[in-house]
Structure formats: C-alpha cells, structure tokens
C-alpha cells in the first residue's frame, strides 16, 4: 500500500506493488512535504530492490517438481520484506531519489554529484576539457548554483579569447569570494568586482581596494592590510585573471594542466598564487563543483 501525503499515519513497512498504489506514490512524490518525499523515495527504492532480488533469484534458482503457487507466494512475500528492510538506509539510493524529487518540487538543493565513469566527450558542458571527469561529491548549495549561473556568460566569453576553461575560472572565483559572500569591497561598500583576489602591485595603474586579509607566513595565519585591484565589471575581472595566468611565466606550468582540476590547482599553488597550504585541495573541490553545476544547468 502506498503512503499518502495527506494521511496522518505512515507505514514504513508498506510497498507500492500495484497500479493504484503506484499512482498514489506518484502523488506523494509530488508533495512539498519533506516527510512525504522521504517516504516516497524509500518506496521507490523498495521497488527497485524487490526487482533486483527477484532477478537474482530467477538467475540462480532453477524450477523443479517441488515448485508450487503457495511456494511462489511465500518467496515473493519474503522478497518484498527483504526489499523493505534494505531500503531507507543512510547513504542509500533513497537519499539520492529524495534529493532529486526535492529539486523537481522546487527544493533548494541540487542532486548529489557522483564521480561518473563514462568516457564520453564532455566538451560542451566543461569548456575545452575533453573527457574530463569531475570528482567532487556531496550537495551543491543554491548559492553556488546561483553564482555559477550568474558568471557563466562572462567566463565563457573570456574562455574564447584566453583558452582557459570557464568552469575553472568560475570555480576559482567561487573559492576566492566564498561563492559571492566575501567579495572585496571598496571603501564606500561597493564591490570592486575583483573575483580572484589579485593584488595591486607596483605595476598596476587602475583602481585599488584596500582591505584586511589573511596571509600565511610559515604556515601560520596572520591578518594584514593589502591593496587589491578594482574593476568596472565582473567580465573585466575574468579578463585580467586570464591575462595574468597566460602572460606570467610563473604560471606557465599551470596553463598546461587544464585537463585536471587537481593538477591545475596544484600548479597555481606551487607558483605562489596563494599562501594557504591547503589552497590546491580547496580550489580543486571548488572547480569540480563549478563543472558539475555547469552540467546541471546546461
């Protein structure tokens, strides 16, 4: 029997098994109630597990003279009970189904990202990175999704001219700004449009934003006041970043590693892009999150 979102009691031992209960289960899946969505996801997993157990039994057991309708019914009931008991476990398939249902119902979070094993060409979703395989897992937040969507057009324009993957640039911008939470501000509180934390050195003749930042000296975090470049738009920030990476000899090795988020991030850290000793690990996770979100949004 399927679980109704409108019923006051929910039986977690039930299993949708006929046309009527399946239709009710579909209605539950469309409910905005988290409890109903969770229970519907568990039942969908139960159905899947039941069919899996049935297929395994048919593949390994041969029919014989002792077979009977009563025996078949008992076996089917046993399979159903096993399917129910194996469903709804932490980290199981039902959690992924619930996340997908929540997304379809207008929920805030996106489905969990997994490490795909296919070798299909993914160039259309990740810029100029053929056969790229993201490795991040977990849930992307609505803030991260909004950040990627907001900056994709500008990053893709800069990618055309620079060759740097848009997903890599957006991921780094997301990491540097806390996905938009901690953008570098001007003295009047307006944004400097500096998405990459690029400092204003002696050769910089443009606008400057002066802020307190954290630097790592011999592995120890210290607060310091520094001058950062300021721009007129986010696209200017992407273009200046691409110019820095492509024209500075210190980042030559990183430029050759855009087929791997980890290798690219490691190249930037070795070249001294940031003083955080964990920068490469943090950046590669951010880049993979950006690439996965681009896939979802494409």
C-alpha positions, 0 to 999 in steps of 0.5 A, a space after each residue: 500500500 502506498 503512503 499518502 501525503 495527506 494521511 496522518 499515519 505512515 507505514 514504513 513497512 508498506 510497498 507500492 506493488 500495484 497500479 493504484 498504489 503506484 499512482 498514489 506514490 506518484 502523488 506523494 512524490 509530488 508533495 512539498 512535504 519533506 516527510 512525504 518525499 522521504 517516504 516516497 523515495 524509500 518506496 521507490 527504492 523498495 521497488 527497485 530492490 524487490 526487482 533486483 532480488 527477484 532477478 537474482 533469484 530467477 538467475 540462480 534458482 532453477 524450477 523443479 517438481 517441488 515448485 508450487 503457487 503457495 511456494 511462489 507466494 511465500 518467496 515473493 512475500 519474503 522478497 518484498 520484506 527483504 526489499 523493505 528492510 534494505 531500503 531507507 538506509 543512510 547513504 542509500 539510493 533513497 537519499 539520492 531519489 529524495 534529493 532529486 524529487 526535492 529539486 523537481 518540487 522546487 527544493 533548494 538543493 541540487 542532486 548529489 554529484 557522483 564521480 561518473 565513469 563514462 568516457 564520453 566527450 564532455 566538451 560542451 558542458 566543461 569548456 575545452 576539457 575533453 573527457 574530463 571527469 569531475 570528482 567532487 561529491 556531496 550537495 551543491 548549495 543554491 548559492 553556488 548554483 546561483 553564482 555559477 549561473 550568474 558568471 557563466 556568460 562572462 567566463 565563457 566569453 573570456 574562455 574564447 579569447 584566453 583558452 582557459 576553461 570557464 568552469 575553472 575560472 568560475 570555480 576559482 572565483 567561487 573559492 576566492 569570494 566564498 561563492 559571492 559572500 566575501 567579495 572585496 569591497 571598496 571603501 564606500 561598500 561597493 564591490 570592486 568586482 575583483 573575483 580572484 583576489 589579485 593584488 595591486 602591485 607596483 605595476 598596476 595603474 587602475 583602481 585599488 581596494 584596500 582591505 584586511 586579509 589573511 596571509 600565511 607566513 610559515 604556515 601560520 595565519 596572520 591578518 594584514 592590510 593589502 591593496 587589491 585591484 578594482 574593476 568596472 565589471 565582473 567580465 573585466 575581472 575574468 579578463 585580467 585573471 586570464 591575462 595574468 595566468 597566460 602572460 606570467 611565466 610563473 604560471 606557465 606550468 599551470 596553463 598546461 594542466 587544464 585537463 585536471 582540476 587537481 593538477 591545475 590547482 596544484 600548479 597555481 599553488 606551487 607558483 605562489 598564487 596563494 599562501 594557504 597550504 591547503 589552497 590546491 585541495 580547496 580550489 580543486 573541490 571548488 572547480 569540480 563543483 563549478 563543472 558539475 553545476 555547469 552540467 546541471 544547468 546546461 
